[in-house]
C-alpha cells in the first residue's frame, strides 16, 4: 500500500504511475505496473492510497517499488520478501512454483454478459490447497461476469481462511524464468 498526502495534488489532471519489480532469489525479475488518474482534489489534509497484491511461490524475493507522478517527482522503496506456506498450517503448500508470481488486481473486468448486462455481485470461495484454484476461478469469472467479485481463499483441510477481498479480479500468473 502506498500512502501519499493529497494536498500536493490540488486541482485536476494529476496522475501516479507505479512500477513494482519482484526478483526471485535465483530468477529473472517480474515487473508489475499500474497507472492512476486522480480525481480533482480540493484543499485537504487527507492521504491518497493505492494498493496492489501479488501472490509469490515459495522462496525469497526482493521487491522494488517506484511511484512517479505527473509533476516529474518519484519516490522508491525496497523490501525483502520471504514466502513460506508451511508456517500457516502443516502440510499447506503454494499452488505456484518457487519463483513464480501471480498478479492480482482490484480492477474489475469490463461488464459482459447477456445483452451487455452482468451480475451485480459474485461471491467465490476457493480451496487454496487445490492446485487448480486459480485457473478454475479465472474460467468462472470469464463465464460469469460480475461488476463486483468477492473472493475468499481458505484451506478446508486446516479449517482456515487465508485471504478475503470484497473487490477482486485475478490476472493470469506471470512466471519468472529459472537460471
C-alpha positions in Angstrom: 0.0 0.0 0.0 1.2 3.5 -0.9 0.0 6.5 1.1 0.6 10.0 -0.2 -0.6 13.4 1.1 -3.1 14.7 -1.4 -2.6 18.4 -0.6 0.3 18.5 -3.1 -2.2 17.5 -5.9 -4.8 20.2 -5.6 -6.9 20.6 -8.7 -7.4 18.2 -11.6 -5.3 16.3 -14.1 -2.9 14.6 -11.8 -1.7 11.0 -12.1 0.5 8.4 -10.5 2.5 5.6 -12.1 3.6 2.7 -10.1 6.1 0.1 -11.1 7.0 -2.9 -8.9 9.9 -5.2 -9.7 9.8 -8.5 -7.9 13.0 -10.6 -8.2 13.2 -14.2 -7.1 16.5 -15.1 -5.4 17.5 -17.3 -8.3 15.5 -16.0 -11.2 14.6 -13.2 -13.5 12.6 -10.1 -12.4 8.9 -9.7 -12.9 7.5 -6.2 -13.5 4.0 -5.1 -12.4 2.8 -1.7 -13.4 -0.3 0.4 -12.8 -1.4 4.0 -13.6 -3.9 6.0 -11.6 -5.7 9.2 -12.7 -6.5 11.2 -9.6 -10.0 12.7 -9.2 -10.0 16.5 -8.7 -8.5 17.2 -5.3 -9.8 20.1 -3.2 -7.8 21.7 -0.4 -7.4 18.8 2.1 -5.2 17.2 4.7 -6.1 13.6 3.8 -3.9 10.9 2.2 -4.5 9.1 -1.0 -3.9 5.4 -1.1 -3.0 2.9 -3.8 -2.9 -0.9 -3.2 -1.7 -3.8 -5.1 -1.5 -7.5 -4.4 0.6 -10.4 -5.8 1.0 -13.9 -4.7 4.5 -15.4 -4.7 5.5 -19.0 -4.9 7.7 -20.2 -2.0 11.2 -18.7 -1.9 13.0 -15.4 -1.2 12.4 -12.3 -3.3 13.5 -8.6 -3.5 10.7 -6.1 -4.1 11.4 -2.7 -5.6 8.7 -0.1 -6.0 8.8 3.3 -7.8 6.0 5.8 -7.7 6.2 8.7 -10.1 3.7 11.5 -10.7 2.7 13.9 -13.4 4.8 16.6 -11.8 8.1 14.7 -12.5 8.7 13.5 -9.0 9.4 10.0 -7.9 9.9 8.0 -4.7 11.1 4.4 -4.3 11.1 1.7 -1.7 12.9 -1.7 -1.5 12.0 -4.7 0.7 12.7 -8.3 1.2 10.0 -11.0 0.8 10.1 -14.5 2.3 7.3 -16.7 1.1 6.8 -19.8 3.2 3.5 -21.6 3.3 4.1 -24.4 5.7 4.2 -21.9 8.5 0.5 -21.2 8.0 -0.6 -24.7 8.7 1.3 -28.0 8.5 1.1 -29.5 5.0 -0.1 -26.4 3.3 1.7 -25.7 0.0 1.6 -22.9 -2.5 -0.1 -23.7 -5.8 2.6 -21.7 -7.5 6.1 -23.0 -8.4 9.0 -21.4 -6.5 10.0 -18.2 -8.2 6.5 -17.7 -9.8 4.4 -14.6 -9.2 0.6 -14.4 -9.7 -0.5 -10.8 -10.1 -3.9 -9.9 -8.5 -5.8 -6.8 -9.4 -8.6 -5.0 -7.6 -9.7 -3.6 -11.0 -13.0 -5.3 -12.1 -13.2 -6.7 -15.6 -15.4 -4.9 -18.1 -19.1 -5.7 -17.7 -20.1 -8.5 -20.1 -22.9 -11.0 -20.3 -26.3 -11.5 -21.9 -27.3 -8.2 -23.6 -24.3 -6.5 -22.2 -25.6 -6.9 -18.6 -23.5 -8.5 -15.9 -24.3 -9.8 -12.4 -24.0 -7.1 -9.9 -22.2 -9.2 -7.3 -20.5 -12.6 -7.3 -19.0 -14.3 -4.2 -16.5 -17.1 -4.8 -14.9 -19.4 -2.2 -11.9 -21.4 -3.3 -9.9 -24.1 -1.5 -6.2 -22.8 -1.7 -4.9 -26.4 -1.3 -6.5 -27.2 -4.7 -3.6 -26.7 -7.2 -6.1 -25.6 -9.9 -8.0 -23.0 -7.9 -6.6 -20.0 -9.9 -7.4 -21.5 -13.3 -10.9 -22.5 -12.2 -11.5 -19.0 -10.8 -10.4 -17.4 -14.0 -12.6 -19.6 -16.1 -15.6 -18.9 -13.7 -15.1 -15.2 -14.0 -14.9 -15.3 -17.8 -18.1 -17.3 -17.9 -20.0 -15.5 -15.1 -19.1 -11.8 -15.4 -19.9 -9.6 -12.5 -19.4 -5.9 -11.6 -18.0 -6.9 -8.2 -16.5 -10.1 -7.1 -15.7 -11.2 -3.5 -13.0 -13.9 -3.2 -12.4 -15.9 -0.1 -9.4 -18.3 -0.1 -9.4 -21.0 2.5 -8.0 -24.4 3.3 -10.6 -26.9 4.1 -8.0 -29.4 5.5 -6.9 -26.9 8.1 -10.2 -25.1 8.7 -8.6 -21.7 8.0 -9.5 -18.6 6.0 -6.3 -17.3 4.3 -7.4 -14.4 2.2 -10.5 -12.3 1.7 -11.1 -9.5 -0.8 -14.5 -7.9 -1.4 -13.5 -6.3 -4.7 -11.3 -8.8 -6.5 -10.3 -9.8 -10.0 -7.3 -12.1 -10.8 -4.9 -11.6 -13.8 -3.1 -14.5 -15.4 0.1 -15.6 -13.5 3.5 -14.3 -14.6 6.3 -16.8 -14.2 9.9 -16.0 -13.5 12.4 -17.9 -15.6 14.8 -20.0 -13.6 18.5 -19.5 -14.4 
